């Protein structure tokens, strides 16, 4: 795995995670590093689901795959925020 691949995953994860946080209503008690991690995981799972469903890969932006990734990021941010909110005193 090259440095470019790792940096690309971080950048895409940050964007997907940030979109997930923006769409999710209310305040989420998670930091930006955890947001990036949730975004990376959502991007990987969203890509895998898109491939299994046979979503065609295009030269430009794969909108269906992107929507799947953002929806998964919203769910992920909600789950992590819920878990983090319960553990705080």
RODRENNU-569501 format. One record per atom (N, C-alpha, C): residue number from 1; residue in one letter; atom name; z, x, y. Coordinates in steps of 0.2 Angstrom, whole numbers, plus 5000, padded with zeros to 4 digits. Atoms other than C-alpha are relative to their C-alpha. Example, Ala and Ser with C-alpha at 12.3 -4.5 7.8 and 13.67 -1.06 7.14 Angstrom:
 num residuo atomo   c3   c1   c2
   1       A     N 5000 5004 4994
   1       A    CA 5039 5062 4978
   1       A     C 5000 5004 5006
   2       S     N 4999 4996 4994
   2       S    CA 5036 5068 4995
   2       S     C 5003 4996 5005
***
This chain:
 num residuo atomo   c3   c1   c2
   1       X     N 5000 5004 4994
   1       X    CA 5000 5000 5000
   1       X     C 5000 5005 5006
   2       X     N 5000 4995 4994
   2       X    CA 4995 5008 5017
   2       X     C 5004 4997 5005
   3       X     N 4996 5001 4994
   3       X    CA 5004 5008 5033
   3       X     C 4996 4994 5004
   4       X     N 5004 5006 4997
   4       X    CA 4990 4996 5040
   4       X     C 5002 4993 4997
   5       X     N 4998 5006 5004
   5       X    CA 4994 4983 5026
   5       X     C 5007 4998 5002
   6       X     N 4993 5001 4998
   6       X    CA 5012 4984 5030
   6       X     C 5001 4997 5007
   7       X     N 5000 5003 4993
   7       X    CA 5010 4982 5049
   7       X     C 4996 4994 5001
   8       X     N 5004 5007 4999
   8       X    CA 4997 4968 5047
   8       X     C 5005 4995 4997
   9       X     N 4995 5005 5002
   9       X    CA 5010 4959 5036
   9       X     C 5005 4998 5005
  10       X     N 4995 5001 4995
  10       X    CA 5023 4961 5049
  10       X     C 4998 4996 5006
  11       X     N 5003 5004 4994
  11       X    CA 5012 4955 5063
  11       X     C 4998 4993 4998
  12       X     N 5002 5007 5002
  12       X    CA 5005 4940 5053
  12       X     C 5007 4996 4999
  13       X     N 4994 5003 5002
  13       X    CA 5023 4936 5047
  13       X     C 5004 4998 5007
  14       X     N 4996 5001 4994
  14       X    CA 5030 4937 5065
  14       X     C 4996 4994 5003
  15       X     N 5004 5005 4997
  15       X    CA 5016 4925 5071
  15       X     C 5001 4993 4996
  16       X     N 4999 5006 5004
  16       X    CA 5018 4913 5056
  16       X     C 5007 4997 5001
  17       X     N 4993 5002 4999
  17       X    CA 5037 4913 5058
  17       X     C 5001 4997 5007
  18       X     N 4999 5003 4993
  18       X    CA 5036 4910 5077
  18       X     C 4998 4993 5000
  19       X     N 5003 5006 5000
  19       X    CA 5025 4896 5074
  19       X     C 5004 4995 4997
  20       X     N 4995 5004 5004
  20       X    CA 5037 4889 5061
  20       X     C 5006 4998 5004
  21       X     N 4994 5001 4996
  21       X    CA 5051 4890 5073
  21       X     C 4999 4996 5006
  22       X     N 5002 5005 4994
  22       X    CA 5042 4882 5088
  22       X     C 4999 4993 4998
  23       X     N 5002 5007 5003
  23       X    CA 5036 4867 5077
  23       X     C 5007 4997 4998
  24       X     N 4993 5003 5002
  24       X    CA 5054 4864 5070
  24       X     C 5004 4998 5006
  25       X     N 4996 5002 4994
  25       X    CA 5064 4854 5082
  25       X     C 5007 5003 5000
  26       X     N 4993 4997 5000
  26       X    CA 5081 4860 5088
  26       X     C 5000 5007 5000
  27       X     N 4999 4993 4999
  27       X    CA 5089 4876 5089
  27       X     C 5002 5003 4993
  28       X     N 4999 4997 5006
  28       X    CA 5089 4888 5074
  28       X     C 5004 5006 5000
  29       X     N 4996 4994 4999
  29       X    CA 5103 4901 5072
  29       X     C 4998 5006 4995
  30       X     N 5003 4995 5004
  30       X    CA 5092 4914 5064
  30       X     C 4997 5005 5005
  31       X     N 5002 4995 4996
  31       X    CA 5087 4931 5072
  31       X     C 4992 5001 4999
  32       X     N 5007 4999 5000
  32       X    CA 5069 4937 5075
  32       X     C 4998 5004 4993
  33       X     N 5001 4996 5007
  33       X    CA 5070 4949 5059
  33       X     C 4999 4995 4995
  34       X     N 5000 5005 5005
  34       X    CA 5074 4934 5048
  34       X     C 4994 4996 5001
  35       X     N 5006 5004 4998
  35       X    CA 5060 4924 5057
  35       X     C 4994 5004 4997
  36       X     N 5005 4996 5003
  36       X    CA 5048 4938 5052
  36       X     C 5000 5000 4993
  37       X     N 4999 5000 5008
  37       X    CA 5054 4939 5034
  37       X     C 4998 4993 4998
  38       X     N 5002 5007 5002
  38       X    CA 5052 4920 5033
  38       X     C 4992 4999 5001
  39       X     N 5007 5000 4999
  39       X    CA 5035 4921 5040
  39       X     C 4996 5004 4995
  40       X     N 5004 4996 5005
  40       X    CA 5029 4935 5028
  40       X     C 5000 4996 4994
  41       X     N 5000 5004 5007
  41       X    CA 5035 4925 5013
  41       X     C 4996 4994 5001
  42       X     N 5004 5006 4999
  42       X    CA 5027 4909 5020
  42       X     C 4993 5002 5000
  43       X     N 5007 4998 5000
  43       X    CA 5011 4918 5023
  43       X     C 4997 5002 4993
  44       X     N 5002 4998 5007
  44       X    CA 5011 4926 5005
  44       X     C 4999 4994 4995
  45       X     N 5000 5006 5004
  45       X    CA 5015 4909 4997
  45       X     C 4994 4996 5002
  46       X     N 5005 5004 4998
  46       X    CA 5003 4900 5007
  46       X     C 4993 5002 4998
  47       X     N 5006 4997 5002
  47       X    CA 4989 4912 5003
  47       X     C 4999 4998 4992
  48       X     N 5000 5001 5008
  48       X    CA 4993 4910 4984
  48       X     C 4998 4993 4999
  49       X     N 5001 5007 5001
  49       X    CA 4993 4891 4985
  49       X     C 4993 4999 5002
  50       X     N 5007 5001 4998
  50       X    CA 4976 4891 4994
  50       X     C 4996 5003 4995
  51       X     N 5004 4998 5005
  51       X    CA 4969 4902 4981
  51       X     C 5000 4996 4994
  52       X     N 5000 5005 5006
  52       X    CA 4975 4891 4967
  52       X     C 4996 4994 5001
  53       X     N 5004 5006 4998
  53       X    CA 4968 4876 4976
  53       X     C 4993 5001 5001
  54       X     N 5007 4999 4999
  54       X    CA 4952 4884 4978
  54       X     C 4997 5000 5007
  55       X     N 5002 5001 4993
  55       X    CA 4951 4884 4997
  55       X     C 4996 5006 5001
  56       X     N 5005 4995 4999
  56       X    CA 4936 4894 5002
  56       X     C 5002 5005 5005
  57       X     N 4999 4995 4995
  57       X    CA 4938 4911 5011
  57       X     C 4994 5000 5004
  58       X     N 5005 4999 4996
  58       X    CA 4928 4912 5026
  58       X     C 5000 5006 5004
  59       X     N 5000 4994 4996
  59       X    CA 4923 4926 5038
  59       X     C 5005 4999 5006
  60       X     N 4996 5001 4995
  60       X    CA 4933 4918 5052
  60       X     C 5007 4998 4998
  61       X     N 4993 5002 5002
  61       X    CA 4950 4910 5052
  61       X     C 5000 4994 4995
  62       X     N 5000 5005 5006
  62       X    CA 4954 4900 5036
  62       X     C 5006 4995 5003
  63       X     N 4995 5005 4997
  63       X    CA 4962 4885 5045
  63       X     C 5004 4996 4995
  64       X     N 4996 5003 5005
  64       X    CA 4968 4876 5029
  64       X     C 5005 5004 4998
  65       X     N 4995 4996 5002
  65       X    CA 4976 4891 5023
  65       X     C 5006 5001 5005
  66       X     N 4996 4999 4995
  66       X    CA 4984 4894 5040
  66       X     C 5005 4994 5001
  67       X     N 4995 5006 4999
  67       X    CA 4991 4876 5041
  67       X     C 5005 5000 4994
  68       X     N 4996 4999 5006
  68       X    CA 4998 4879 5023
  68       X     C 5006 5005 5002
  69       X     N 4995 4994 4999
  69       X    CA 5007 4895 5029
  69       X     C 5005 4997 5005
  70       X     N 4995 5002 4995
  70       X    CA 5014 4887 5045
  70       X     C 5005 4994 4997
  71       X     N 4996 5005 5002
  71       X    CA 5020 4872 5036
  71       X     C 5006 5003 4995
  72       X     N 4995 4997 5004
  72       X    CA 5029 4883 5023
  72       X     C 5005 5004 5004
  73       X     N 4996 4997 4995
  73       X    CA 5036 4893 5038
  73       X     C 5005 4995 5003
  74       X     N 4996 5005 4998
  74       X    CA 5043 4877 5045
  74       X     C 5006 4998 4995
  75       X     N 4996 5001 5005
  75       X    CA 5051 4873 5029
  75       X     C 5005 5006 4999
  76       X     N 4995 4994 5001
  76       X    CA 5058 4891 5026
  76       X     C 5005 5001 5006
  77       X     N 4995 4999 4994
  77       X    CA 5065 4892 5044
  77       X     C 5005 4994 5000
  78       X     N 4995 5005 5001
  78       X    CA 5073 4875 5041
  78       X     C 5005 5001 4995
  79       X     N 4995 4999 5005
  79       X    CA 5081 4880 5025
  79       X     C 5004 5006 5002
  80       X     N 4996 4994 4998
  80       X    CA 5087 4897 5031
  80       X     C 5005 4998 5006
  81       X     N 4995 5002 4995
  81       X    CA 5094 4890 5047
  81       X     C 5005 4995 4998
  82       X     N 4995 5005 5003
  82       X    CA 5103 4876 5037
  82       X     C 5005 5004 4996
  83       X     N 4996 4996 5003
  83       X    CA 5110 4889 5026
  83       X     C 5005 5005 5004
  84       X     N 4996 4996 4995
  84       X    CA 5115 4901 5040
  84       X     C 5005 4996 5004
  85       X     N 4995 5005 4996
  85       X    CA 5123 4886 5050
  85       X     C 5006 4998 4996
  86       X     N 4994 5002 5004
  86       X    CA 5134 4882 5035
  86       X     C 5005 5005 4999
  87       X     N 4995 4994 5002
  87       X    CA 5141 4899 5032
  87       X     C 5003 5003 5006
  88       X     N 4996 4998 4994
  88       X    CA 5146 4902 5050
  88       X     C 5006 4996 5001
  89       X     N 4994 5003 4999
  89       X    CA 5163 4898 5055
  89       X     C 5001 4999 5008
***
